[in-house]
Each structure stands twice: as structure tokens, then as C-alpha cells.
Amino acid sequence: MPIPVELANTIVNPIAYQEGDPIDDAFRTIRRDMPFDRAQPENYEPFWVVSRHADILEIERRADIFQNSPRSSVVTPAEQQQMTRMITGGDSNLIRSLVAVDGQEHKDLRGIVFPAVTPKAIKVWEEDIKGIAQSFVKEMLEKAPECDFATDVAFLYPLRVIMRVLGVPEEDEPFMLKLTQEIFSSNDPELNRSGKELTPEENLMALVQTKADLEAYFTEVTKKFRANPDKHVNSLIANAKINGEYLNERQLMGYFIIAATAGHDTTSNTTAGAMWALAENPKMLDTINADPAALDAFVEESIRWVTPVKHFMRTAVEDFEYKGVKIAKDDWLMLPYQSANRDEAVFDDAFEFRLDRKPNKQVAFGYGPHVCLGQHLARMEMKQLWRELFPHLKTLELAGTPERTRSNFVCGPKHVPIRFSVN
Ligand code: HEM
């Protein structure tokens, strides 16, 4: 049964993600009644919605058939996709980052940064990150009894961490934060470039300008690191060669942009959402402070809970039959990670934040050849922050109603007002 148009409209509607309940309700119905079916929201080309955990894993596993690059790798209105192809000369993705390439090119590009972000490799950053966590915790504690945890801590700490790893100076962080929010939150008038709601055309034009600002910045970065290579990830990217040649302009810029944007907004949303959950159930603090293993569980559950990357899209490059469903070449598929992470078949009390999930099979980092490159860094930095903060918190509660970003792609809480006292 095709997905009714109201439900199809909901799962692409940034406001449904901002409000929270409408999106949970929509995917709950879809998982139950039409788990792998066609949706055609108004103003969008049709796509399959792969709503269940097991099916997302299976589609991601078959990356030879279900590829990222042929059509937009993020759900985009039909008009905006068409205009994007005109601007790029045929490419459906405005930015050719790792999530918009496939096959050997993807393998080669991914291989440039992969060795620097393994659990072992990121240990070189551990002390540095601990110092950053301590400085943010100190500033937060000085704000007692109240702060907006999202804007005061969650959006700044992961930004500082990733910029340190990339080799971006602290004075450039506000610029990076602003441009990242313009990319991921282009539907949110509070965070986008224009301060108002945008039509698909205006949205695309704003993205083109943001991309141009980032490219101007990274052109200088490339010169700097080619002249003086060092251990930072931006230096690895600037100096990388495939078959003896530096990356071409689109590959180079796409790489810098994904590392500088995906590298903090995702973790920031997760950190903000974790604090929201904790402030609603501060008893968890006692459990975590008493048992270091509970901290790991808290971080993993907060990743499931927030699922900051709401979806990615895939395109079938040949006809394929999956569990009796006939998928045609060129069909577009949505992988809604948030739905997978609330799948009742995998998670007991899927709508509860629980510290005792063992194992926690959350799929917020994706799966298969495109699985998140920064997952170990994200976990490590969140653990460092909580380790520094939690022993200081005596009491904790919400001091107002948290608010989420208006976006159907990367998003989470943008305001988390809390009241707290310090030990
Ligand atoms: C809680 C934090 C994060 C979440 C939930 C997250 C989620 C994701 C997801 C869902 C994907 C796509 C996976 C797929 O298609 O199967 C992805 C890819 C990626 N992420 Fe993350 N991410 C996070 C943090 C980070 C950080 C800290 C970095 C930077 C160090 C990063 C860099 C990347 C890159 C470069 C890719 C593209 C990988 C590829 O296509 O091969 N992410 N991430």
C-alpha cells in the first residue's frame, strides 16, 4: 500500500521534526502498516521509505546496487534538485562530499582520513579534548544556577574539538558554526542565512552562497597546509593524492566541507539532547556517577535517542527485488535512521531513554561503506565532557521548554534551558 500523502508530507516536513511527536507518530504508523513502501510528498519526486531497522541495514549493505551519488543524497524538493543539476552541470548534489560519491572514488577518498580517526589514532587527541571539556565545564559551572545548555555548551564544545583536530584556529570557530548552521538548518529562520522562511529556489541560492564562502576559506587552507604540512586532518586532505594527483577542486572542497560541518553539528545535537533527557530524569546521574560503564551506556543511548542525522537517500542503479518489493533502476530510497532507532522489533520501550540497553543496536551512525567516519571521535568527546561535568552536578532540572531545530536532515535541540546546583 503506498504511503498516504499526508504521511508522506509529514516525513519531509521540517516542522514535524521540530515538533517531535508528529514525526514519531508518522514513522510508527509507517513501520507498522507500510514498512517498505512508496511515498510521494507534494512537490517531491517519489521515493521508497525503508522504515525498519533490519531493512536499512540490508539496503546499506548492498551499496553496489543502492548508491549515494546518482540522485540527491538528501531528500530535496523536485524543483530544487532540477536547479541543482543546472548549477553543477548534471550532479544532483551541490556539494560533492563523501556522502555523494560511490565505488572506487569513495574508497580512495575515505581512505585519506580513515587512518586518522580509528579508535587508536584518535588517542593522540585525548588529552587535548579533556582540556577543552574542562574549560567548557568550568564556564558552565560559573553560570549556575541556570544556562541554555545547547547554546552555552553543546554547540560550542564539539565545534572546538573538531576544529582542533582539523587545524582551524579558534578565532574562525564562529564563522564555521554560522556556515554549518546555514547548511544544515536552512529551513530554520532562526539559524539560516536570511532570517526568514525560504522557497526551494531561495534555499538553493542561499546554499550556493554559503558554499562559496566555505570554498574561499578552504582555498586559503589548502595553500597554507601545502606550504607547511602537519598532523591536522585538513593537512591530510590538502596534501592527499590519488594516483599521483591532488584531489580535484570538487573533491577537495567537498571533503573540507563535510569534515568541518558533519564533524560538530551532529555531536552538538546529541549532546544537547542527552542533557534534555538527563534533566527530565536526573536520577540517572547517581547511576552514572557510581558506575563508569553506565556512562558508556548513557552516551550510546543518547545517540539513539537524538539520532541527529534523520536520513540519507540512496538510488537503485539496477532493477532489484527485495522481500517481494520490485525496486526499479533509478528509484530513490529514503533511509530514516530515526525510524530504525525507534523500531519496536529491535528496541524494548523504544520511546523510553534507558540506560540498560544491552546491546544497544542503534544505527544513528549509518552502516556499510558510508558508516560515519567520525563515530569514535564523537563517542570519545561526549564521554570526556560528561566525565568532567557529572561529578559536579548536585541537582538538575529543566528551566523552561527545550526547542528543536526546524530541519528534516541534521537536527536536534537548539535550546535546552536548565537549572542546576553544584557540589
Ligand atoms: C553523534 C555524532 C554523529 C552522528 C550521529 C553521525 C552520523 C552519520 C551518518 C548517519 C552518516 C552516514 C552513514 C551512512 O550513509 O551509512 C555519517 C557519515 C559521515 N560522518 Fe558522521 N556522525 C556523527 C559525527 C561525526 C563526526 C564527529 C565526524 C567528523 C570527524 C563525522 C564525519 C562523517 C563523515 C566524513 C561521513 C561520510 C562518510 C562516508 O560517506 O564514507 N561524523 N555520519
Residues whose N, C-alpha, C, O or C-beta is under 5 A from the ligand:
A	BS01	HEM	L98 V99 R110 I258 A259 A262 G263 T266 T267 T270 P308 V309 F312 A364 F365 G366 Y367 P369 H370 V371 C372 L373 G374 Q375 L377 A378
